[in-house]
């Protein structure tokens, strides 16, 4: 979903639009912001987008522990929805 609001985080994964699945932890989200997030969302992350994502990262755990990964599988992912002109 693209609009003038930029990129948002959709933990439910139910908002329509182009999304990128990223584990709900600071390490994965930080790597995604440095790597292929812009490509996956087919947009450029502006300063407001980066600020919004970094603010949301503060409430996430730093990393997933191995038992959590095994127990939850890929279900412990949030969905970033790209919005932008």
N, CA, C and O atoms as a Maestro MAE file, in Angstrom:
{
 s_m_m2io_version
 :::
 2.0.0
}

f_m_ct {
 s_m_title
 :::
 protein
 m_atom[340] {
  # First column is atom index #
  i_m_mmod_type
  r_m_x_coord
  r_m_y_coord
  r_m_z_coord
  i_m_residue_number
  s_m_chain_name
  s_m_pdb_residue_name
  s_m_pdb_atom_name
  i_m_atomic_number
  :::
  1 25 0.857 -1.164 0.000 1 A "UNK " " N  " 7
  2 3 0.000 0.000 0.000 1 A "UNK " " CA " 6
  3 2 0.902 1.224 0.000 1 A "UNK " " C  " 6
  4 15 1.791 1.355 0.841 1 A "UNK " " O  " 8
  5 25 0.669 2.098 -0.930 2 A "UNK " " N  " 7
  6 3 1.493 3.297 -1.008 2 A "UNK " " CA " 6
  7 2 0.629 4.525 -0.764 2 A "UNK " " C  " 6
  8 15 -0.474 4.651 -1.296 2 A "UNK " " O  " 8
  9 25 1.153 5.416 0.045 3 A "UNK " " N  " 7
  10 3 0.491 6.693 0.287 3 A "UNK " " CA " 6
  11 2 1.561 7.704 0.661 3 A "UNK " " C  " 6
  12 15 2.750 7.385 0.654 3 A "UNK " " O  " 8
  13 25 1.159 8.878 0.974 4 A "UNK " " N  " 7
  14 3 2.123 9.919 1.325 4 A "UNK " " CA " 6
  15 2 2.647 9.758 2.748 4 A "UNK " " C  " 6
  16 15 3.518 10.519 3.169 4 A "UNK " " O  " 8
  17 25 2.124 8.767 3.509 5 A "UNK " " N  " 7
  18 3 2.535 8.561 4.899 5 A "UNK " " CA " 6
  19 2 3.882 7.879 5.053 5 A "UNK " " C  " 6
  20 15 4.457 7.912 6.141 5 A "UNK " " O  " 8
  21 25 4.400 7.271 4.016 6 A "UNK " " N  " 7
  22 3 5.701 6.611 4.106 6 A "UNK " " CA " 6
  23 2 5.580 5.148 4.490 6 A "UNK " " C  " 6
  24 15 4.605 4.488 4.129 6 A "UNK " " O  " 8
  25 25 6.573 4.633 5.226 7 A "UNK " " N  " 7
  26 3 6.645 3.226 5.610 7 A "UNK " " CA " 6
  27 2 6.075 3.072 7.017 7 A "UNK " " C  " 6
  28 15 6.371 3.869 7.907 7 A "UNK " " O  " 8
  29 25 5.257 2.045 7.208 8 A "UNK " " N  " 7
  30 3 4.730 1.775 8.533 8 A "UNK " " CA " 6
  31 2 5.000 0.333 8.906 8 A "UNK " " C  " 6
  32 15 5.263 -0.507 8.046 8 A "UNK " " O  " 8
  33 25 4.931 0.054 10.202 9 A "UNK " " N  " 7
  34 3 5.105 -1.305 10.691 9 A "UNK " " CA " 6
  35 2 3.719 -1.876 10.965 9 A "UNK " " C  " 6
  36 15 2.915 -1.276 11.678 9 A "UNK " " O  " 8
  37 25 3.457 -3.036 10.392 10 A "UNK " " N  " 7
  38 3 2.165 -3.708 10.544 10 A "UNK " " CA " 6
  39 2 2.391 -5.068 11.189 10 A "UNK " " C  " 6
  40 15 2.574 -6.059 10.482 10 A "UNK " " O  " 8
  41 25 2.381 -5.136 12.528 11 A "UNK " " N  " 7
  42 3 2.631 -6.417 13.194 11 A "UNK " " CA " 6
  43 2 1.610 -7.499 12.826 11 A "UNK " " C  " 6
  44 15 1.928 -8.687 12.889 11 A "UNK " " O  " 8
  45 25 0.406 -7.113 12.449 12 A "UNK " " N  " 7
  46 3 -0.622 -8.098 12.109 12 A "UNK " " CA " 6
  47 2 -0.387 -8.716 10.733 12 A "UNK " " C  " 6
  48 15 -0.821 -9.839 10.476 12 A "UNK " " O  " 8
  49 25 0.298 -7.989 9.848 13 A "UNK " " N  " 7
  50 3 0.514 -8.478 8.492 13 A "UNK " " CA " 6
  51 2 -0.741 -8.459 7.638 13 A "UNK " " C  " 6
  52 15 -0.789 -9.109 6.594 13 A "UNK " " O  " 8
  53 25 -1.757 -7.722 8.068 14 A "UNK " " N  " 7
  54 3 -3.043 -7.749 7.367 14 A "UNK " " CA " 6
  55 2 -3.327 -6.510 6.519 14 A "UNK " " C  " 6
  56 15 -4.292 -6.498 5.755 14 A "UNK " " O  " 8
  57 25 -2.513 -5.484 6.640 15 A "UNK " " N  " 7
  58 3 -2.737 -4.277 5.847 15 A "UNK " " CA " 6
  59 2 -2.353 -4.575 4.400 15 A "UNK " " C  " 6
  60 15 -1.300 -5.158 4.143 15 A "UNK " " O  " 8
  61 25 -3.189 -4.182 3.475 16 A "UNK " " N  " 7
  62 3 -2.906 -4.404 2.062 16 A "UNK " " CA " 6
  63 2 -1.748 -3.528 1.622 16 A "UNK " " C  " 6
  64 15 -1.610 -2.393 2.078 16 A "UNK " " O  " 8
  65 25 -0.925 -4.051 0.745 17 A "UNK " " N  " 7
  66 3 0.180 -3.295 0.188 17 A "UNK " " CA " 6
  67 2 1.443 -4.133 0.133 17 A "UNK " " C  " 6
  68 15 1.465 -5.287 0.561 17 A "UNK " " O  " 8
  69 25 2.485 -3.533 -0.399 18 A "UNK " " N  " 7
  70 3 3.767 -4.216 -0.512 18 A "UNK " " CA " 6
  71 2 4.405 -4.297 0.858 18 A "UNK " " C  " 6
  72 15 4.568 -3.279 1.530 18 A "UNK " " O  " 8
  73 25 4.768 -5.495 1.277 19 A "UNK " " N  " 7
  74 3 5.350 -5.689 2.596 19 A "UNK " " CA " 6
  75 2 6.653 -6.462 2.536 19 A "UNK " " C  " 6
  76 15 7.005 -7.049 1.513 19 A "UNK " " O  " 8
  77 25 7.355 -6.449 3.647 20 A "UNK " " N  " 7
  78 3 8.585 -7.222 3.803 20 A "UNK " " CA " 6
  79 2 8.528 -7.855 5.186 20 A "UNK " " C  " 6
  80 15 8.380 -7.143 6.179 20 A "UNK " " O  " 8
  81 25 8.642 -9.160 5.272 21 A "UNK " " N  " 7
  82 3 8.606 -9.840 6.556 21 A "UNK " " CA " 6
  83 2 9.974 -9.758 7.209 21 A "UNK " " C  " 6
  84 15 10.991 -10.116 6.614 21 A "UNK " " O  " 8
  85 25 9.976 -9.274 8.453 22 A "UNK " " N  " 7
  86 3 11.204 -9.108 9.215 22 A "UNK " " CA " 6
  87 2 10.921 -9.613 10.626 22 A "UNK " " C  " 6
  88 15 9.875 -9.301 11.195 22 A "UNK " " O  " 8
  89 25 11.856 -10.400 11.204 23 A "UNK " " N  " 7
  90 3 11.675 -10.848 12.581 23 A "UNK " " CA " 6
  91 2 11.487 -9.646 13.488 23 A "UNK " " C  " 6
  92 15 12.103 -8.599 13.288 23 A "UNK " " O  " 8
  93 25 10.636 -9.805 14.478 24 A "UNK " " N  " 7
  94 3 10.312 -8.716 15.396 24 A "UNK " " CA " 6
  95 2 11.372 -8.580 16.479 24 A "UNK " " C  " 6
  96 15 11.100 -8.795 17.660 24 A "UNK " " O  " 8
  97 25 12.586 -8.221 16.064 25 A "UNK " " N  " 7
  98 3 13.647 -7.922 17.014 25 A "UNK " " CA " 6
  99 2 14.571 -6.867 16.410 25 A "UNK " " C  " 6
  100 15 14.613 -6.684 15.193 25 A "UNK " " O  " 8
  101 25 15.301 -6.183 17.271 26 A "UNK " " N  " 7
  102 3 16.127 -5.062 16.831 26 A "UNK " " CA " 6
  103 2 17.216 -5.477 15.856 26 A "UNK " " C  " 6
  104 15 17.496 -4.755 14.899 26 A "UNK " " O  " 8
  105 25 17.835 -6.634 16.086 27 A "UNK " " N  " 7
  106 3 18.928 -7.064 15.215 27 A "UNK " " CA " 6
  107 2 18.462 -7.246 13.768 27 A "UNK " " C  " 6
  108 15 19.083 -6.728 12.840 27 A "UNK " " O  " 8
  109 25 17.375 -7.981 13.585 28 A "UNK " " N  " 7
  110 3 16.881 -8.247 12.227 28 A "UNK " " CA " 6
  111 2 16.384 -6.973 11.553 28 A "UNK " " C  " 6
  112 15 16.656 -6.736 10.376 28 A "UNK " " O  " 8
  113 25 15.662 -6.166 12.301 29 A "UNK " " N  " 7
  114 3 15.144 -4.934 11.715 29 A "UNK " " CA " 6
  115 2 16.270 -3.968 11.374 29 A "UNK " " C  " 6
  116 15 16.220 -3.291 10.347 29 A "UNK " " O  " 8
  117 25 17.278 -3.901 12.227 30 A "UNK " " N  " 7
  118 3 18.438 -3.053 11.944 30 A "UNK " " CA " 6
  119 2 19.174 -3.505 10.694 30 A "UNK " " C  " 6
  120 15 19.568 -2.680 9.870 30 A "UNK " " O  " 8
  121 25 19.362 -4.827 10.548 31 A "UNK " " N  " 7
  122 3 20.013 -5.352 9.336 31 A "UNK " " CA " 6
  123 2 19.168 -5.075 8.099 31 A "UNK " " C  " 6
  124 15 19.701 -4.753 7.037 31 A "UNK " " O  " 8
  125 25 17.855 -5.200 8.237 32 A "UNK " " N  " 7
  126 3 16.971 -4.939 7.095 32 A "UNK " " CA " 6
  127 2 17.074 -3.481 6.654 32 A "UNK " " C  " 6
  128 15 17.057 -3.187 5.459 32 A "UNK " " O  " 8
  129 25 17.180 -2.572 7.618 33 A "UNK " " N  " 7
  130 3 17.286 -1.151 7.269 33 A "UNK " " CA " 6
  131 2 18.610 -0.841 6.567 33 A "UNK " " C  " 6
  132 15 18.680 0.076 5.748 33 A "UNK " " O  " 8
  133 25 19.649 -1.598 6.886 34 A "UNK " " N  " 7
  134 3 20.950 -1.389 6.239 34 A "UNK " " CA " 6
  135 2 21.026 -2.111 4.902 34 A "UNK " " C  " 6
  136 15 21.834 -1.755 4.045 34 A "UNK " " O  " 8
  137 25 20.193 -3.116 4.724 35 A "UNK " " N  " 7
  138 3 20.284 -3.966 3.553 35 A "UNK " " CA " 6
  139 2 19.155 -3.788 2.577 35 A "UNK " " C  " 6
  140 15 18.999 -2.726 1.973 35 A "UNK " " O  " 8
  141 25 18.360 -4.838 2.421 36 A "UNK " " N  " 7
  142 3 17.408 -4.904 1.326 36 A "UNK " " CA " 6
  143 2 16.003 -4.410 1.588 36 A "UNK " " C  " 6
  144 15 15.112 -4.672 0.779 36 A "UNK " " O  " 8
  145 25 15.763 -3.701 2.689 37 A "UNK " " N  " 7
  146 3 14.405 -3.259 2.980 37 A "UNK " " CA " 6
  147 2 13.862 -2.331 1.895 37 A "UNK " " C  " 6
  148 15 12.722 -2.479 1.456 37 A "UNK " " O  " 8
  149 25 14.676 -1.383 1.470 38 A "UNK " " N  " 7
  150 3 14.225 -0.465 0.409 38 A "UNK " " CA " 6
  151 2 13.896 -1.221 -0.868 38 A "UNK " " C  " 6
  152 15 12.905 -0.927 -1.536 38 A "UNK " " O  " 8
  153 25 14.721 -2.182 -1.200 39 A "UNK " " N  " 7
  154 3 14.477 -2.965 -2.414 39 A "UNK " " CA " 6
  155 2 13.215 -3.802 -2.271 39 A "UNK " " C  " 6
  156 15 12.410 -3.878 -3.199 39 A "UNK " " O  " 8
  157 25 13.038 -4.428 -1.114 40 A "UNK " " N  " 7
  158 3 11.856 -5.266 -0.904 40 A "UNK " " CA " 6
  159 2 10.573 -4.440 -0.957 40 A "UNK " " C  " 6
  160 15 9.560 -4.896 -1.486 40 A "UNK " " O  " 8
  161 25 10.618 -3.229 -0.409 41 A "UNK " " N  " 7
  162 3 9.435 -2.377 -0.394 41 A "UNK " " CA " 6
  163 2 9.288 -1.547 -1.668 41 A "UNK " " C  " 6
  164 15 8.275 -0.880 -1.876 41 A "UNK " " O  " 8
  165 25 10.318 -1.600 -2.516 42 A "UNK " " N  " 7
  166 3 10.343 -0.825 -3.763 42 A "UNK " " CA " 6
  167 2 10.104 0.663 -3.505 42 A "UNK " " C  " 6
  168 15 9.294 1.310 -4.168 42 A "UNK " " O  " 8
  169 25 10.837 1.179 -2.520 43 A "UNK " " N  " 7
  170 3 10.757 2.591 -2.175 43 A "UNK " " CA " 6
  171 2 12.056 3.000 -1.499 43 A "UNK " " C  " 6
  172 15 12.835 2.148 -1.072 43 A "UNK " " O  " 8
  173 25 12.283 4.277 -1.403 44 A "UNK " " N  " 7
  174 3 13.418 4.791 -0.652 44 A "UNK " " CA " 6
  175 2 12.933 5.176 0.738 44 A "UNK " " C  " 6
  176 15 11.877 5.791 0.887 44 A "UNK " " O  " 8
  177 25 13.708 4.810 1.752 45 A "UNK " " N  " 7
  178 3 13.363 5.186 3.118 45 A "UNK " " CA " 6
  179 2 13.819 6.612 3.361 45 A "UNK " " C  " 6
  180 15 15.011 6.913 3.291 45 A "UNK " " O  " 8
  181 25 12.872 7.480 3.646 46 A "UNK " " N  " 7
  182 3 13.198 8.853 3.969 46 A "UNK " " CA " 6
  183 2 13.570 8.982 5.437 46 A "UNK " " C  " 6
  184 15 13.497 8.012 6.192 46 A "UNK " " O  " 8
  185 25 13.968 10.177 5.837 47 A "UNK " " N  " 7
  186 3 14.339 10.411 7.228 47 A "UNK " " CA " 6
  187 2 13.184 10.106 8.175 47 A "UNK " " C  " 6
  188 15 13.393 9.523 9.238 47 A "UNK " " O  " 8
  189 25 11.966 10.495 7.798 48 A "UNK " " N  " 7
  190 3 10.794 10.228 8.645 48 A "UNK " " CA " 6
  191 2 10.536 8.727 8.755 48 A "UNK " " C  " 6
  192 15 10.184 8.235 9.827 48 A "UNK " " O  " 8
  193 25 10.709 7.997 7.651 49 A "UNK " " N  " 7
  194 3 10.527 6.543 7.674 49 A "UNK " " CA " 6
  195 2 11.530 5.907 8.625 49 A "UNK " " C  " 6
  196 15 11.167 5.084 9.465 49 A "UNK " " O  " 8
  197 25 12.795 6.294 8.487 50 A "UNK " " N  " 7
  198 3 13.845 5.732 9.335 50 A "UNK " " CA " 6
  199 2 13.593 6.056 10.805 50 A "UNK " " C  " 6
  200 15 13.777 5.197 11.667 50 A "UNK " " O  " 8
  201 25 13.175 7.282 11.099 51 A "UNK " " N  " 7
  202 3 12.880 7.671 12.476 51 A "UNK " " CA " 6
  203 2 11.734 6.854 13.042 51 A "UNK " " C  " 6
  204 15 11.791 6.404 14.187 51 A "UNK " " O  " 8
  205 25 10.688 6.660 12.241 52 A "UNK " " N  " 7
  206 3 9.527 5.885 12.668 52 A "UNK " " CA " 6
  207 2 9.924 4.441 12.966 52 A "UNK " " C  " 6
  208 15 9.489 3.872 13.967 52 A "UNK " " O  " 8
  209 25 10.745 3.848 12.105 53 A "UNK " " N  " 7
  210 3 11.174 2.465 12.292 53 A "UNK " " CA " 6
  211 2 12.093 2.358 13.511 53 A "UNK " " C  " 6
  212 15 11.948 1.436 14.314 53 A "UNK " " O  " 8
  213 25 13.038 3.294 13.653 54 A "UNK " " N  " 7
  214 3 13.950 3.262 14.793 54 A "UNK " " CA " 6
  215 2 13.200 3.432 16.106 54 A "UNK " " C  " 6
  216 15 13.555 2.808 17.107 54 A "UNK " " O  " 8
  217 25 12.170 4.267 16.115 55 A "UNK " " N  " 7
  218 3 11.353 4.441 17.318 55 A "UNK " " CA " 6
  219 2 10.634 3.139 17.674 55 A "UNK " " C  " 6
  220 15 10.586 2.747 18.839 55 A "UNK " " O  " 8
  221 25 10.080 2.479 16.669 56 A "UNK " " N  " 7
  222 3 9.387 1.212 16.899 56 A "UNK " " CA " 6
  223 2 10.367 0.128 17.357 56 A "UNK " " C  " 6
  224 15 9.992 -0.754 18.129 56 A "UNK " " O  " 8
  225 25 11.605 0.184 16.893 57 A "UNK " " N  " 7
  226 3 12.617 -0.807 17.267 57 A "UNK " " CA " 6
  227 2 12.901 -0.791 18.765 57 A "UNK " " C  " 6
  228 15 13.246 -1.824 19.339 57 A "UNK " " O  " 8
  229 25 12.762 0.363 19.401 58 A "UNK " " N  " 7
  230 3 13.091 0.488 20.822 58 A "UNK " " CA " 6
  231 2 12.224 -0.413 21.700 58 A "UNK " " C  " 6
  232 15 12.644 -0.802 22.790 58 A "UNK " " O  " 8
  233 25 11.032 -0.744 21.240 59 A "UNK " " N  " 7
  234 3 10.140 -1.594 22.032 59 A "UNK " " CA " 6
  235 2 10.343 -3.084 21.750 59 A "UNK " " C  " 6
  236 15 9.701 -3.926 22.377 59 A "UNK " " O  " 8
  237 25 11.225 -3.409 20.816 60 A "UNK " " N  " 7
  238 3 11.447 -4.805 20.435 60 A "UNK " " CA " 6
  239 2 12.614 -5.399 21.218 60 A "UNK " " C  " 6
  240 15 13.502 -4.665 21.651 60 A "UNK " " O  " 8
  241 25 12.624 -6.731 21.406 61 A "UNK " " N  " 7
  242 3 13.788 -7.364 22.024 61 A "UNK " " CA " 6
  243 2 15.002 -7.191 21.128 61 A "UNK " " C  " 6
  244 15 14.876 -6.996 19.919 61 A "UNK " " O  " 8
  245 25 16.180 -7.265 21.735 62 A "UNK " " N  " 7
  246 3 17.400 -7.072 20.967 62 A "UNK " " CA " 6
  247 2 17.608 -8.209 19.956 62 A "UNK " " C  " 6
  248 15 17.929 -7.963 18.794 62 A "UNK " " O  " 8
  249 25 17.424 -9.443 20.409 63 A "UNK " " N  " 7
  250 3 17.556 -10.584 19.500 63 A "UNK " " CA " 6
  251 2 16.663 -11.715 19.982 63 A "UNK " " C  " 6
  252 15 16.269 -11.756 21.148 63 A "UNK " " O  " 8
  253 25 16.349 -12.624 19.085 64 A "UNK " " N  " 7
  254 3 15.581 -13.812 19.452 64 A "UNK " " CA " 6
  255 2 16.532 -14.867 19.976 64 A "UNK " " C  " 6
  256 15 17.620 -15.052 19.432 64 A "UNK " " O  " 8
  257 25 16.137 -15.548 21.010 65 A "UNK " " N  " 7
  258 3 16.926 -16.656 21.524 65 A "UNK " " CA " 6
  259 2 16.535 -17.906 20.754 65 A "UNK " " C  " 6
  260 15 15.416 -17.995 20.249 65 A "UNK " " O  " 8
  261 25 17.424 -18.855 20.659 66 A "UNK " " N  " 7
  262 3 17.195 -20.057 19.860 66 A "UNK " " CA " 6
  263 2 15.905 -20.801 20.224 66 A "UNK " " C  " 6
  264 15 15.183 -21.211 19.314 66 A "UNK " " O  " 8
  265 25 15.575 -20.997 21.524 67 A "UNK " " N  " 7
  266 3 14.304 -21.696 21.819 67 A "UNK " " CA " 6
  267 2 13.084 -20.956 21.263 67 A "UNK " " C  " 6
  268 15 12.121 -21.593 20.838 67 A "UNK " " O  " 8
  269 25 13.112 -19.631 21.260 68 A "UNK " " N  " 7
  270 3 11.999 -18.865 20.714 68 A "UNK " " CA " 6
  271 2 11.876 -19.093 19.218 68 A "UNK " " C  " 6
  272 15 10.770 -19.196 18.688 68 A "UNK " " O  " 8
  273 25 13.014 -19.171 18.539 69 A "UNK " " N  " 7
  274 3 12.986 -19.416 17.099 69 A "UNK " " CA " 6
  275 2 12.393 -20.788 16.802 69 A "UNK " " C  " 6
  276 15 11.559 -20.924 15.907 69 A "UNK " " O  " 8
  277 25 12.818 -21.801 17.544 70 A "UNK " " N  " 7
  278 3 12.329 -23.154 17.292 70 A "UNK " " CA " 6
  279 2 10.843 -23.268 17.620 70 A "UNK " " C  " 6
  280 15 10.091 -23.930 16.904 70 A "UNK " " O  " 8
  281 25 10.426 -22.620 18.702 71 A "UNK " " N  " 7
  282 3 9.035 -22.715 19.133 71 A "UNK " " CA " 6
  283 2 8.100 -21.975 18.185 71 A "UNK " " C  " 6
  284 15 7.020 -22.468 17.860 71 A "UNK " " O  " 8
  285 25 8.519 -20.785 17.741 72 A "UNK " " N  " 7
  286 3 7.616 -19.952 16.964 72 A "UNK " " CA " 6
  287 2 7.784 -20.109 15.463 72 A "UNK " " C  " 6
  288 15 6.903 -19.710 14.701 72 A "UNK " " O  " 8
  289 25 8.880 -20.673 15.031 73 A "UNK " " N  " 7
  290 3 9.124 -20.767 13.592 73 A "UNK " " CA " 6
  291 2 9.145 -19.391 12.970 73 A "UNK " " C  " 6
  292 15 9.736 -18.473 13.537 73 A "UNK " " O  " 8
  293 25 8.524 -19.221 11.833 74 A "UNK " " N  " 7
  294 3 8.505 -17.934 11.150 74 A "UNK " " CA " 6
  295 2 7.355 -17.058 11.613 74 A "UNK " " C  " 6
  296 15 7.154 -15.977 11.060 74 A "UNK " " O  " 8
  297 25 6.588 -17.491 12.616 75 A "UNK " " N  " 7
  298 3 5.447 -16.713 13.071 75 A "UNK " " CA " 6
  299 2 5.857 -15.496 13.875 75 A "UNK " " C  " 6
  300 15 5.028 -14.617 14.113 75 A "UNK " " O  " 8
  301 25 7.111 -15.415 14.303 76 A "UNK " " N  " 7
  302 3 7.566 -14.278 15.098 76 A "UNK " " CA " 6
  303 2 8.121 -13.197 14.177 76 A "UNK " " C  " 6
  304 15 9.233 -12.708 14.371 76 A "UNK " " O  " 8
  305 25 7.348 -12.844 13.200 77 A "UNK " " N  " 7
  306 3 7.746 -11.824 12.249 77 A "UNK " " CA " 6
  307 2 6.686 -10.753 12.201 77 A "UNK " " C  " 6
  308 15 5.493 -11.026 12.336 77 A "UNK " " O  " 8
  309 25 7.138 -9.533 12.007 78 A "UNK " " N  " 7
  310 3 6.221 -8.435 11.735 78 A "UNK " " CA " 6
  311 2 6.233 -8.179 10.243 78 A "UNK " " C  " 6
  312 15 7.040 -8.764 9.521 78 A "UNK " " O  " 8
  313 25 5.381 -7.345 9.789 79 A "UNK " " N  " 7
  314 3 5.311 -7.041 8.373 79 A "UNK " " CA " 6
  315 2 5.439 -5.537 8.204 79 A "UNK " " C  " 6
  316 15 4.617 -4.775 8.712 79 A "UNK " " O  " 8
  317 25 6.467 -5.117 7.492 80 A "UNK " " N  " 7
  318 3 6.635 -3.708 7.188 80 A "UNK " " CA " 6
  319 2 5.910 -3.419 5.896 80 A "UNK " " C  " 6
  320 15 6.154 -4.075 4.884 80 A "UNK " " O  " 8
  321 25 5.043 -2.469 5.918 81 A "UNK " " N  " 7
  322 3 4.287 -2.127 4.720 81 A "UNK " " CA " 6
  323 2 4.842 -0.842 4.140 81 A "UNK " " C  " 6
  324 15 4.959 0.166 4.838 81 A "UNK " " O  " 8
  325 25 5.179 -0.879 2.879 82 A "UNK " " N  " 7
  326 3 5.709 0.293 2.212 82 A "UNK " " CA " 6
  327 2 4.608 1.218 1.764 82 A "UNK " " C  " 6
  328 15 3.666 0.815 1.081 82 A "UNK " " O  " 8
  329 25 4.742 2.440 2.153 83 A "UNK " " N  " 7
  330 3 3.827 3.464 1.683 83 A "UNK " " CA " 6
  331 2 4.697 4.620 1.238 83 A "UNK " " C  " 6
  332 15 5.706 4.906 1.883 83 A "UNK " " O  " 8
  333 25 4.361 5.252 0.220 84 A "UNK " " N  " 7
  334 3 5.110 6.392 -0.267 84 A "UNK " " CA " 6
  335 2 4.680 6.700 -1.684 84 A "UNK " " C  " 6
  336 15 4.086 5.872 -2.376 84 A "UNK " " O  " 8
  337 25 4.988 7.883 -2.084 85 A "UNK " " N  " 7
  338 3 4.541 8.326 -3.402 85 A "UNK " " CA " 6
  339 2 5.057 7.450 -4.502 85 A "UNK " " C  " 6
  340 15 4.767 7.694 -5.673 85 A "UNK " " O  " 8
  :::
 }
 m_bond[339] {
  # First column is bond index #
  i_m_from
  i_m_to
  i_m_order
  :::
  1 1 2 1
  2 2 3 1
  3 3 4 2
  4 3 5 1
  5 5 6 1
  6 6 7 1
  7 7 8 2
  8 7 9 1
  9 9 10 1
  10 10 11 1
  11 11 12 2
  12 11 13 1
  13 13 14 1
  14 14 15 1
  15 15 16 2
  16 15 17 1
  17 17 18 1
  18 18 19 1
  19 19 20 2
  20 19 21 1
  21 21 22 1
  22 22 23 1
  23 23 24 2
  24 23 25 1
  25 25 26 1
  26 26 27 1
  27 27 28 2
  28 27 29 1
  29 29 30 1
  30 30 31 1
  31 31 32 2
  32 31 33 1
  33 33 34 1
  34 34 35 1
  35 35 36 2
  36 35 37 1
  37 37 38 1
  38 38 39 1
  39 39 40 2
  40 39 41 1
  41 41 42 1
  42 42 43 1
  43 43 44 2
  44 43 45 1
  45 45 46 1
  46 46 47 1
  47 47 48 2
  48 47 49 1
  49 49 50 1
  50 50 51 1
  51 51 52 2
  52 51 53 1
  53 53 54 1
  54 54 55 1
  55 55 56 2
  56 55 57 1
  57 57 58 1
  58 58 59 1
  59 59 60 2
  60 59 61 1
  61 61 62 1
  62 62 63 1
  63 63 64 2
  64 63 65 1
  65 65 66 1
  66 66 67 1
  67 67 68 2
  68 67 69 1
  69 69 70 1
  70 70 71 1
  71 71 72 2
  72 71 73 1
  73 73 74 1
  74 74 75 1
  75 75 76 2
  76 75 77 1
  77 77 78 1
  78 78 79 1
  79 79 80 2
  80 79 81 1
  81 81 82 1
  82 82 83 1
  83 83 84 2
  84 83 85 1
  85 85 86 1
  86 86 87 1
  87 87 88 2
  88 87 89 1
  89 89 90 1
  90 90 91 1
  91 91 92 2
  92 91 93 1
  93 93 94 1
  94 94 95 1
  95 95 96 2
  96 95 97 1
  97 97 98 1
  98 98 99 1
  99 99 100 2
  100 99 101 1
  101 101 102 1
  102 102 103 1
  103 103 104 2
  104 103 105 1
  105 105 106 1
  106 106 107 1
  107 107 108 2
  108 107 109 1
  109 109 110 1
  110 110 111 1
  111 111 112 2
  112 111 113 1
  113 113 114 1
  114 114 115 1
  115 115 116 2
  116 115 117 1
  117 117 118 1
  118 118 119 1
  119 119 120 2
  120 119 121 1
  121 121 122 1
  122 122 123 1
  123 123 124 2
  124 123 125 1
  125 125 126 1
  126 126 127 1
  127 127 128 2
  128 127 129 1
  129 129 130 1
  130 130 131 1
  131 131 132 2
  132 131 133 1
  133 133 134 1
  134 134 135 1
  135 135 136 2
  136 135 137 1
  137 137 138 1
  138 138 139 1
  139 139 140 2
  140 139 141 1
  141 141 142 1
  142 142 143 1
  143 143 144 2
  144 143 145 1
  145 145 146 1
  146 146 147 1
  147 147 148 2
  148 147 149 1
  149 149 150 1
  150 150 151 1
  151 151 152 2
  152 151 153 1
  153 153 154 1
  154 154 155 1
  155 155 156 2
  156 155 157 1
  157 157 158 1
  158 158 159 1
  159 159 160 2
  160 159 161 1
  161 161 162 1
  162 162 163 1
  163 163 164 2
  164 163 165 1
  165 165 166 1
  166 166 167 1
  167 167 168 2
  168 167 169 1
  169 169 170 1
  170 170 171 1
  171 171 172 2
  172 171 173 1
  173 173 174 1
  174 174 175 1
  175 175 176 2
  176 175 177 1
  177 177 178 1
  178 178 179 1
  179 179 180 2
  180 179 181 1
  181 181 182 1
  182 182 183 1
  183 183 184 2
  184 183 185 1
  185 185 186 1
  186 186 187 1
  187 187 188 2
  188 187 189 1
  189 189 190 1
  190 190 191 1
  191 191 192 2
  192 191 193 1
  193 193 194 1
  194 194 195 1
  195 195 196 2
  196 195 197 1
  197 197 198 1
  198 198 199 1
  199 199 200 2
  200 199 201 1
  201 201 202 1
  202 202 203 1
  203 203 204 2
  204 203 205 1
  205 205 206 1
  206 206 207 1
  207 207 208 2
  208 207 209 1
  209 209 210 1
  210 210 211 1
  211 211 212 2
  212 211 213 1
  213 213 214 1
  214 214 215 1
  215 215 216 2
  216 215 217 1
  217 217 218 1
  218 218 219 1
  219 219 220 2
  220 219 221 1
  221 221 222 1
  222 222 223 1
  223 223 224 2
  224 223 225 1
  225 225 226 1
  226 226 227 1
  227 227 228 2
  228 227 229 1
  229 229 230 1
  230 230 231 1
  231 231 232 2
  232 231 233 1
  233 233 234 1
  234 234 235 1
  235 235 236 2
  236 235 237 1
  237 237 238 1
  238 238 239 1
  239 239 240 2
  240 239 241 1
  241 241 242 1
  242 242 243 1
  243 243 244 2
  244 243 245 1
  245 245 246 1
  246 246 247 1
  247 247 248 2
  248 247 249 1
  249 249 250 1
  250 250 251 1
  251 251 252 2
  252 251 253 1
  253 253 254 1
  254 254 255 1
  255 255 256 2
  256 255 257 1
  257 257 258 1
  258 258 259 1
  259 259 260 2
  260 259 261 1
  261 261 262 1
  262 262 263 1
  263 263 264 2
  264 263 265 1
  265 265 266 1
  266 266 267 1
  267 267 268 2
  268 267 269 1
  269 269 270 1
  270 270 271 1
  271 271 272 2
  272 271 273 1
  273 273 274 1
  274 274 275 1
  275 275 276 2
  276 275 277 1
  277 277 278 1
  278 278 279 1
  279 279 280 2
  280 279 281 1
  281 281 282 1
  282 282 283 1
  283 283 284 2
  284 283 285 1
  285 285 286 1
  286 286 287 1
  287 287 288 2
  288 287 289 1
  289 289 290 1
  290 290 291 1
  291 291 292 2
  292 291 293 1
  293 293 294 1
  294 294 295 1
  295 295 296 2
  296 295 297 1
  297 297 298 1
  298 298 299 1
  299 299 300 2
  300 299 301 1
  301 301 302 1
  302 302 303 1
  303 303 304 2
  304 303 305 1
  305 305 306 1
  306 306 307 1
  307 307 308 2
  308 307 309 1
  309 309 310 1
  310 310 311 1
  311 311 312 2
  312 311 313 1
  313 313 314 1
  314 314 315 1
  315 315 316 2
  316 315 317 1
  317 317 318 1
  318 318 319 1
  319 319 320 2
  320 319 321 1
  321 321 322 1
  322 322 323 1
  323 323 324 2
  324 323 325 1
  325 325 326 1
  326 326 327 1
  327 327 328 2
  328 327 329 1
  329 329 330 1
  330 330 331 1
  331 331 332 2
  332 331 333 1
  333 333 334 1
  334 334 335 1
  335 335 336 2
  336 335 337 1
  337 337 338 1
  338 338 339 1
  339 339 340 2
  :::
 }
}
